[in-house]
Amino acid sequence: SQSDREETKRRQAQVRKLEREEEAILTDLGTLEEEHTVLSNQLADPAVYSDGAKAKAVQAHLKANEAQQAGLHEKWETVASELEALKG
């Protein structure tokens, strides 16, 4: 029926939207993970580690990066479960 086709189209549009959102989240997570590696390597550098101000700045960036990653992981889990529910 007409309403079934409309519901199917609406569901497909929602799935596409969530898939794009999921792709963006995963891209952002990849970027943050790369940044985390760079920051961790900086912190391991004796020149940075022995400079209290530099070390604190890098640690602050690491902490912010980890918080962003945690937030994106939560968002990704939500999007993934919504997608799973829609796809049945």
C-alpha positions in Angstrom: 0.0 0.0 0.0 0.9 3.7 -0.3 1.6 4.0 3.4 3.9 1.0 3.4 5.9 2.4 0.6 6.2 5.7 2.4 7.3 4.0 5.5 9.9 2.0 3.6 11.2 5.2 2.0 11.3 7.0 5.3 13.2 4.1 6.9 15.7 3.9 4.0 16.3 7.7 4.3 16.9 7.3 8.0 19.3 4.4 7.4 21.3 6.5 4.9 21.5 9.4 7.3 22.7 7.2 10.1 25.2 5.5 7.9 26.7 8.9 6.9 26.7 9.9 10.5 28.5 6.7 11.5 31.1 7.2 8.8 31.8 10.7 10.0 32.1 9.6 13.6 34.6 6.8 12.6 36.6 9.3 10.5 36.8 11.7 13.5 37.8 8.8 15.8 40.6 7.8 13.4 41.9 11.4 13.4 41.7 11.6 17.2 43.5 8.2 17.6 46.3 9.5 15.3 46.6 12.7 17.3 46.7 10.7 20.5 49.6 8.7 19.2 51.5 11.8 18.3 50.8 13.4 21.7 51.8 10.2 23.5 55.1 10.1 21.6 55.7 13.8 22.4 55.2 13.0 26.1 57.7 10.2 25.9 60.3 12.6 24.4 62.8 13.5 27.2 62.9 17.1 25.9 59.2 17.5 26.5 58.9 15.3 29.6 61.7 17.2 31.3 60.1 20.6 30.6 57.3 20.9 33.1 55.2 23.4 31.2 55.5 21.5 27.9 54.7 18.2 29.6 51.6 19.7 31.3 50.4 21.1 28.0 50.8 17.8 26.2 49.0 16.0 29.1 46.1 18.5 28.9 45.8 17.8 25.2 45.9 14.1 25.8 43.2 14.3 28.4 41.0 16.5 26.1 41.6 14.0 23.2 40.6 11.1 25.4 37.4 12.9 26.5 36.6 13.6 22.8 37.2 10.0 21.9 35.0 8.8 24.8 32.2 11.1 23.6 32.5 9.9 20.0 32.5 6.2 21.1 29.2 6.8 23.0 27.7 8.6 20.0 28.9 5.8 17.7 27.3 3.1 19.9 24.0 5.0 19.8 24.1 5.4 16.0 25.1 1.8 15.5 22.3 0.5 17.7 19.8 2.8 15.9 21.0 1.5 12.6 20.8 -2.1 13.7 17.2 -1.5 14.9 16.2 0.1 11.6 17.8 -2.6 9.5 16.1 -5.2 11.6 
